[in-house]
């Protein structure tokens, strides 16, 4: 009787803890601001779940309308003046700086190493190749620090780039080996290098160059590229992961030209999109598509142009740890759009719908991640079946299998695509693990510590998941 009671208590305790720790993806609240019709349209497009807040601008016939839905930080309503991290939307602005400097006599065919002779660059790539992702530079330099940061960020909320400055970016660019030139291959490192080269040529910082060449002429007074010591913009939005985890802002100012530490508002970004669309922006020629990536998509300096049936959309998106963004326009219809979100769930489809694109291949999402996460959630089923059929040989195996199931459940909680999988799946998986814990306690008195013939393996089977769980726990606590 005591054993049965212990098994029941263990199962209930595990399940109660799971309910407390279950993923809680953000949900759009009732808050709304700006144009009521546009706010309703956006709400219909995004549904109730998956986003914390969105700030949207819609440009039509030379007029801009703004709407905000949800909250900036769980309390304050989103408005057109709310600052968001815009991420890679900074890349088209860097391309516009190049186009603007080209009008003043800088040749886009200048090799980047001519502007940065002290950096020790081996790449022969030109400024134009960097601006159009045709330089052969890799997306990033994959250092152990970057890999560890990317893997741990979903669990800690930390910026995977840290506060990497210009010197770190130049060192990365000098250390990597460039691949095939002329082929479009997206490169954050290449665009960051371009921004540093243009700043060096202009004898200033990238932030000041951006302000002088693009922001000030367009009246974009709420857009900034921050250094690590700079305060975040007043009344800024707080970024969150899809599971609800608060994410740190990205402070990698060396990557500012590629989107690190760049903040803006829907109101400011509407000025950029409108001026790029009607060719009045400094460096507006950057949006001219010059090179083909595939049969549907071409690229200029930072701006992509994609064909959707008879429509051609010029655009760029962005994503940081807790924010996503989309800016695009259709010159033929005179319609432009900006969508800023403080959740790391893509908003491209929202932008495309507002531009009149009803269906696109970009919406097709691979089900592989969802299937893997579902399997992770129900990994405890292995232990349930083993215990029910008396296939668990010893206590170390019980603990080891339980720890592996707990580890995989923990990974699924933070890495799962909770816009595609309802959180109840995770809770059910936790319920399976709770049943496994109850069965383990029930069978515990009848099991030996370990099998003599496999004792070393049993201890290793126990040590590895323990070490991984401890490492994740320490990382989250720091």
Phi, psi and omega per residue, in radians:
X1 nan -0.732 3.135
X2 -1.081 -0.730 3.133
X3 -1.114 -0.742 3.131
X4 -1.102 -0.729 3.106
X5 -1.115 -0.717 3.107
X6 -1.088 -0.681 3.120
X7 -1.134 -0.750 -3.138
X8 -1.149 -0.759 3.133
X9 -1.106 -0.724 3.129
X10 -1.070 -0.787 -3.134
X11 -1.103 -0.765 -3.138
X12 -1.146 -0.679 -3.140
X13 -1.120 -0.781 3.131
X14 -1.092 -0.740 -3.102
X15 -1.222 -0.653 3.101
X16 -1.112 -0.733 3.099
X17 -1.110 -0.674 3.140
X18 -1.121 -0.708 3.103
X19 -1.072 -0.644 3.132
X20 -1.201 -0.629 -3.054
X21 -1.677 0.005 -3.058
X22 -1.002 2.547 3.110
X23 -1.059 2.407 3.125
X24 -2.186 1.446 -3.108
X25 -1.084 2.587 -3.137
X26 -1.044 2.669 3.076
X27 -2.343 2.459 3.115
X28 -1.198 2.197 3.085
X29 -1.468 -3.068 -3.088
X30 -1.376 -0.111 -3.064
X31 -1.102 2.466 3.099
X32 -2.631 2.627 3.102
X33 -2.532 2.863 3.070
X34 1.357 -2.564 -3.083
X35 -1.168 2.042 -3.039
X36 -1.134 -0.662 -3.132
X37 -1.154 -0.781 3.114
X38 -1.144 -0.672 3.123
X39 -1.072 -0.752 3.106
X40 -1.126 -0.698 3.133
X41 -1.086 -0.783 3.131
X42 -1.141 -0.734 3.128
X43 -1.069 -0.694 3.100
X44 -1.128 -0.602 -3.117
X45 -1.257 -0.685 -3.019
X46 -1.636 -0.316 -3.092
X47 1.344 -2.875 -3.033
X48 -1.630 -0.429 -2.967
X49 -2.048 2.767 2.969
X50 1.796 -0.329 3.132
X51 -2.233 2.616 3.039
X52 -1.568 -0.766 3.123
X53 -2.861 2.693 3.093
X54 -2.411 2.458 3.020
X55 -2.074 2.191 -2.959
X56 -2.251 2.454 2.992
X57 -2.155 2.354 3.079
X58 -2.171 2.131 -3.112
X59 -1.845 2.211 3.118
X60 -2.536 2.253 3.073
X61 0.908 0.744 3.083
X62 1.335 0.104 -3.117
X63 -2.066 2.447 3.141
X64 -1.929 2.342 3.010
X65 -2.046 2.540 -3.091
X66 -2.210 2.592 3.070
X67 -2.647 2.504 3.029
X68 -2.203 2.456 3.029
X69 -2.320 2.623 -3.110
X70 1.380 -2.807 -3.031
X71 -2.151 2.743 3.086
X72 -1.396 -0.525 -3.054
X73 -2.588 0.363 -3.075
X74 1.676 -0.236 -3.106
X75 -2.286 -0.997 -3.043
X76 -1.293 2.316 3.076
X77 -1.128 2.575 3.051
X78 -1.323 2.410 3.081
X79 -2.285 3.060 3.124
X80 -1.224 -0.268 3.129
X81 -1.648 -0.014 -3.103
X82 -1.284 2.151 3.136
X83 -1.329 2.377 3.071
X84 -2.201 2.663 2.887
X85 -1.208 2.275 -3.105
X86 -1.799 -0.159 3.067
X87 1.014 -2.285 -2.956
X88 -1.250 -0.040 2.983
X89 -1.108 -0.268 3.020
X90 -1.127 -0.452 -3.095
X91 -1.066 -0.817 3.064
X92 -1.049 -0.585 3.096
X93 -1.156 -0.642 3.054
X94 -1.137 -0.707 3.064
X95 -1.076 -0.625 3.120
X96 -1.209 -0.603 3.056
X97 -1.067 -0.781 3.119
X98 -1.060 -0.811 -3.134
X99 -1.097 -0.645 3.132
X100 -1.195 -0.737 3.093
X101 -1.162 -0.541 3.101
X102 -1.114 -0.602 3.089
X103 -1.170 -0.387 3.111
X104 -1.643 0.085 3.030
X105 2.017 -0.131 3.099
X106 -1.329 2.189 3.136
X107 -1.376 2.190 3.057
X108 -1.076 -0.294 3.124
X109 -1.506 0.125 3.093
X110 -1.174 2.237 3.049
X111 -1.099 2.405 -3.076
X112 -1.100 -0.556 -3.112
X113 -1.222 -0.296 3.055
X114 -1.217 -0.505 3.131
X115 -1.544 -0.313 -3.122
X116 -2.258 1.060 -3.040
X117 -1.110 -0.472 -3.084
X118 -1.432 -0.136 -3.043
X119 -1.413 -0.249 3.138
X120 1.227 0.583 -3.118
X121 -1.293 2.417 3.088
X122 -1.696 -0.334 -3.076
X123 -1.207 2.373 3.053
X124 -1.560 0.185 -3.037
X125 -1.036 2.560 3.103
X126 -1.628 2.947 3.095
X127 -1.059 -0.720 3.125
X128 -1.109 -0.677 3.133
X129 -1.182 -0.652 3.078
X130 -1.146 -0.740 -3.096
X131 -1.181 -0.407 -3.093
X132 -1.935 0.244 3.110
X133 1.020 0.600 3.134
X134 -2.016 0.350 -3.041
X135 -1.466 -0.278 -3.029
X136 1.477 -0.031 3.096
X137 -1.201 2.489 3.101
X138 -1.215 2.897 3.130
X139 -0.997 -0.812 3.079
X140 -2.612 2.869 2.928
X141 -1.461 2.056 -3.030
X142 -1.492 1.487 3.087
X143 -1.565 2.816 3.068
X144 -0.973 -0.620 -3.135
X145 -1.140 -0.776 3.136
X146 -1.144 -0.754 -3.133
X147 -1.094 -0.820 3.137
X148 -1.095 -0.725 3.138
X149 -1.097 -0.727 3.137
X150 -1.159 -0.670 -3.132
X151 -1.247 -0.632 -3.058
X152 -1.554 -0.348 -3.068
X153 -0.962 -0.701 3.125
X154 -1.124 -0.280 -3.113
X155 -1.811 -0.442 -3.076
X156 -1.887 -0.409 -3.044
X157 1.370 0.082 -3.034
X158 -1.364 2.694 3.045
X159 -1.215 2.044 -3.095
X160 -1.191 -0.340 -3.131
X161 -1.602 -0.227 -3.053
X162 1.110 -2.561 3.139
X163 -1.876 0.780 -3.103
X164 -0.993 2.205 -3.112
X165 -1.757 -3.039 -3.122
X166 -0.989 -0.687 -3.121
X167 -1.092 -0.691 3.130
X168 -1.150 -0.690 3.125
X169 -1.156 -0.741 3.114
X170 -1.114 -0.675 3.101
X171 -1.127 -0.707 3.093
X172 -1.106 -0.764 -3.119
X173 -1.130 -0.595 3.126
X174 -1.311 -0.446 -3.049
X175 -1.513 -0.422 -3.065
X176 -1.448 2.792 3.059
X177 -1.857 2.133 -3.121
X178 -1.243 2.560 3.103
X179 -1.680 -2.517 -3.056
X180 -1.231 2.161 3.074
X181 -1.435 2.644 3.090
X182 1.657 -0.333 3.122
X183 -1.712 2.331 -3.122
X184 -1.246 2.031 3.094
X185 -2.499 1.961 -2.975
X186 -0.964 2.282 -3.079
X187 -2.452 1.898 2.999
X188 -1.128 -0.707 -3.120
X189 -1.094 -0.751 -3.138
X190 -1.097 -0.727 -3.135
X191 -1.227 -0.663 3.077
X192 -1.080 -0.721 3.113
X193 -1.100 -0.710 3.104
X194 -1.034 -0.809 -3.136
X195 -1.060 -0.711 3.129
X196 -1.175 -0.646 3.124
X197 -1.166 -0.742 3.127
X198 -1.158 -0.643 3.099
X199 -1.160 -0.742 3.128
X200 -1.095 -0.750 3.132
X201 -1.092 -0.555 -3.136
X202 -1.625 0.056 3.096
X203 0.983 0.861 3.135
X204 -2.710 -3.109 3.050
X205 -1.525 2.840 3.118
X206 -1.105 -0.716 -3.117
X207 -1.036 -0.746 3.129
X208 -1.219 -0.648 3.120
X209 -1.134 -0.751 3.099
X210 -1.059 -0.772 -3.135
X211 -1.106 -0.768 -3.082
X212 -1.218 -0.742 -2.981
X213 -1.540 -0.512 -3.037
X214 -2.142 -0.937 -2.960
X215 -1.176 -0.901 -3.102
X216 -1.100 -0.811 3.110
X217 -1.036 -0.520 -3.118
X218 -1.642 -0.019 -3.126
X219 1.235 0.490 -3.129
X220 -1.535 1.337 -3.020
X221 -1.385 -0.179 -3.106
X222 -1.845 0.175 -3.135
X223 -1.835 2.269 -3.081
X224 -2.474 2.613 2.938
X225 -1.929 1.933 -2.947
X226 -1.580 2.515 2.890
X227 -1.494 2.810 -3.098
X228 -1.002 -0.545 -3.105
X229 -1.465 -0.153 -3.130
X230 -1.300 2.517 3.029
X231 -1.220 2.623 3.037
X232 -1.193 2.706 -3.121
X233 -1.017 2.548 3.105
X234 -1.042 2.475 3.077
X235 1.056 0.518 -3.120
X236 -1.214 2.759 3.041
X237 -1.336 2.678 3.080
X238 -1.814 2.198 -3.080
X239 -1.438 2.549 3.116
X240 -2.388 2.663 3.018
X241 -1.393 2.982 -3.128
X242 -1.136 -0.375 3.097
X243 -1.590 0.090 3.098
X244 1.690 -0.108 -3.120
X245 -1.163 2.286 3.065
X246 -1.218 2.306 -3.078
X247 -1.906 2.451 3.096
X248 -1.210 2.569 3.026
X249 -1.170 2.632 3.113
X250 -1.491 2.260 -3.032
X251 -2.070 0.296 -3.061
X252 -1.354 1.433 -3.017
X253 -1.194 -0.336 3.038
X254 -1.159 -0.405 3.106
X255 -1.724 0.297 -3.061
X256 -0.985 -0.678 -3.127
X257 -1.144 -0.336 3.095
X258 -1.772 -0.119 3.079
X259 2.192 0.087 3.139
X260 -1.409 2.146 3.072
X261 1.259 0.385 -3.133
X262 -1.795 2.193 -3.120
X263 -2.099 2.564 3.081
X264 -2.748 -3.139 3.125
X265 -2.162 2.844 3.085
X266 -1.075 -0.627 3.128
X267 -1.105 -0.807 3.129
X268 -1.162 -0.777 -3.095
X269 -1.153 -0.493 3.059
X270 -1.122 -0.624 3.080
X271 -1.106 -0.728 3.124
X272 -1.109 -0.873 -3.104
X273 -1.096 -0.770 -3.123
X274 -1.096 -0.750 -3.125
X275 -1.256 -0.592 3.071
X276 -1.179 -0.648 -3.090
X277 -1.208 -0.670 -3.114
X278 -1.741 0.255 3.020
X279 1.120 0.480 3.100
X280 -1.822 -0.097 -3.125
X281 -1.328 2.618 2.973
X282 -1.030 2.295 -3.133
X283 1.181 0.472 -3.126
X284 -1.038 -0.422 3.140
X285 -1.101 -0.233 3.098
X286 -1.060 -0.474 -3.114
X287 -1.388 -0.154 3.119
X288 -1.173 2.098 3.140
X289 -1.228 2.202 -3.054
X290 -2.045 -0.563 -3.034
X291 -2.275 2.567 -3.103
X292 -1.618 2.338 3.000
X293 -1.645 -0.713 3.063
X294 -2.724 -2.957 -3.039
X295 -1.212 -0.315 -3.128
X296 -1.867 -0.348 -2.936
X297 -2.214 2.369 3.064
X298 -2.207 2.938 -3.092
X299 -2.451 2.553 2.998
X300 -1.894 -2.294 3.039
X301 -1.659 1.556 3.120
X302 1.558 -0.639 -3.140
X303 -1.456 2.343 2.987
X304 -1.666 2.617 2.997
X305 -2.245 2.103 -3.059
X306 -2.098 2.403 3.130
X307 -1.643 2.216 3.047
X308 -2.082 1.632 -3.047
X309 1.112 -2.099 -3.130
X310 -1.543 -0.118 -3.086
X311 -1.707 2.552 3.040
X312 -2.119 2.120 -3.095
X313 -1.941 2.203 3.043
X314 -1.696 2.286 -2.910
X315 -2.814 2.957 2.833
X316 -2.752 2.652 3.077
X317 -2.086 3.126 3.125
X318 -2.681 2.702 3.098
X319 -2.706 2.257 2.983
X320 -2.120 -2.879 -3.071
X321 -1.049 -0.675 -3.085
X322 -2.245 0.259 -3.088
X323 -2.407 2.638 2.952
X324 -2.371 2.775 -3.080
X325 -2.680 2.793 3.074
X326 -2.651 2.347 3.046
X327 -2.373 2.250 -3.113
X328 -2.768 2.875 3.109
X329 -2.696 2.731 3.096
X330 -2.099 1.820 -3.077
X331 -1.071 -0.598 -3.066
X332 -1.115 -0.607 -3.117
X333 -1.779 -0.176 -3.092
X334 1.220 0.448 -3.124
X335 -1.912 2.356 3.094
X336 -2.329 2.830 -3.084
X337 -2.600 2.582 2.979
X338 -2.308 2.295 3.072
X339 -2.283 2.099 3.112
X340 -2.077 2.337 -3.110
X341 -2.309 2.513 3.056
X342 -1.799 0.679 2.985
X343 -2.401 2.489 -3.077
X344 -1.458 0.846 3.030
X345 -1.980 2.274 -3.037
X346 -0.975 2.590 3.118
X347 -2.107 0.183 -3.104
X348 -0.996 -0.745 -3.104
X349 -1.104 -0.663 3.098
X350 -1.063 -0.836 3.122
X351 -1.063 -0.750 -3.127
X352 -1.153 -0.690 3.094
X353 -1.058 -0.745 -3.133
X354 -1.186 -0.383 3.073
X355 -1.558 0.038 3.086
X356 1.585 0.210 3.089
X357 -1.602 1.866 -3.037
X358 -1.393 -0.489 -3.103
X359 -2.601 2.346 3.115
X360 -2.496 2.658 3.108
X361 -1.154 -0.330 -3.118
X362 -1.154 -0.281 -3.104
X363 -1.404 -0.312 -3.090
X364 -1.172 2.060 -3.076
X365 -1.982 2.286 -3.126
X366 -1.100 2.325 3.136
X367 -1.429 -0.030 -3.024
X368 -1.052 -0.827 -3.115
X369 -1.051 -0.754 -3.142
X370 -1.086 -0.758 -3.137
X371 -1.107 -0.771 3.138
X372 -1.080 -0.756 -3.126
X373 -1.156 -0.617 3.072
X374 -1.114 -0.743 3.095
X375 -1.094 -0.703 3.088
X376 -1.064 -0.748 -3.123
X377 -1.037 -0.659 -3.051
X378 -1.789 0.408 3.112
X379 -1.136 -0.400 3.094
X380 -1.164 -0.273 3.125
X381 -1.064 -0.552 3.094
X382 -0.999 -0.795 -3.121
X383 -1.237 -0.633 3.111
X384 -1.066 -0.853 -3.130
X385 -1.113 -0.744 -3.136
X386 -1.079 -0.768 -3.129
X387 -1.216 -0.695 -3.118
X388 -1.152 -0.541 -3.112
X389 -1.749 0.249 3.128
X390 0.990 0.686 3.141
X391 -1.783 0.013 3.113
X392 -1.495 2.053 -2.961
X393 -1.407 -0.512 -3.046
X394 -2.797 3.042 -3.061
X395 -1.186 -0.679 3.127
X396 -1.091 -0.643 3.099
X397 -1.158 -0.698 3.105
X398 -1.055 -0.863 -3.115
X399 -1.147 -0.743 -3.127
X400 -1.068 -0.817 3.142
X401 -1.161 -0.631 3.094
X402 -1.138 -0.702 3.116
X403 -1.166 -0.683 3.089
X404 -1.098 -0.744 3.120
X405 -1.109 -0.713 3.110
X406 -1.119 -0.728 3.125
X407 -1.081 -0.824 -3.122
X408 -1.160 -0.626 3.090
X409 -1.136 -0.675 3.123
X410 -1.161 -0.741 3.098
X411 -1.066 -0.774 -3.135
X412 -1.088 -0.635 -3.114
X413 -1.032 -0.744 -3.059
X414 -1.640 -0.400 -3.080
X415 -1.828 -0.168 -3.050
X416 -1.165 2.501 3.075
X417 -1.399 1.459 -2.985
X418 -1.324 0.027 2.924
X419 -1.430 -0.376 -3.126
X420 -1.801 -0.427 -3.131
X421 -2.064 2.195 3.093
X422 -1.189 2.457 -3.122
X423 -0.989 -0.363 3.126
X424 -1.065 -0.443 3.087
X425 -1.096 -0.756 3.117
X426 -1.131 -0.721 -3.141
X427 -1.107 -0.706 3.093
X428 -1.117 -0.707 3.082
X429 -1.075 -0.691 3.078
X430 -1.134 -0.606 3.073
X431 -1.099 -0.691 3.081
X432 -1.076 -0.756 3.118
X433 -1.132 -0.610 3.084
X434 -1.109 -0.732 3.071
X435 -1.078 -0.732 3.113
X436 -1.051 -0.738 3.126
X437 -1.088 -0.730 3.106
X438 -1.090 -0.778 3.116
X439 -1.120 -0.662 3.135
X440 -1.100 -0.776 3.120
X441 -1.130 -0.671 -3.134
X442 -1.116 -0.666 -3.087
X443 -1.572 -0.209 -3.012
X444 -0.879 -0.837 -3.066
X445 -1.056 -0.431 -3.072
X446 -1.595 -0.027 -3.038
X447 -1.786 2.486 3.005
X448 -1.311 2.895 3.111
X449 -1.079 -0.874 3.133
X450 -2.801 2.852 3.047
X451 -1.474 2.334 -3.101
X452 -1.044 -0.660 -3.040
X453 -1.280 -0.216 -3.087
X454 -2.351 0.495 -3.031
X455 -1.092 -0.743 -3.126
X456 -1.099 -0.806 3.115
X457 -1.065 -0.693 -3.127
X458 -1.072 -0.748 3.131
X459 -1.170 -0.674 3.095
X460 -1.154 -0.684 3.131
X461 -1.063 -0.499 3.124
X462 -1.501 -0.658 -3.011
X463 -1.256 -0.684 -3.041
X464 -1.122 -0.913 3.116
X465 -1.129 -0.550 3.091
X466 -1.094 -0.779 -3.137
X467 -1.119 -0.723 -3.126
X468 -1.175 -0.711 3.106
X469 -1.133 -0.712 3.110
X470 -1.130 -0.723 3.140
X471 -1.079 -0.769 3.120
X472 -1.149 -0.677 3.115
X473 -1.119 -0.753 3.115
X474 -1.126 -0.753 -3.139
X475 -1.070 -0.676 -3.128
X476 -1.247 -0.509 -3.107
X477 -1.377 -0.413 -3.077
X478 -1.327 nan nan
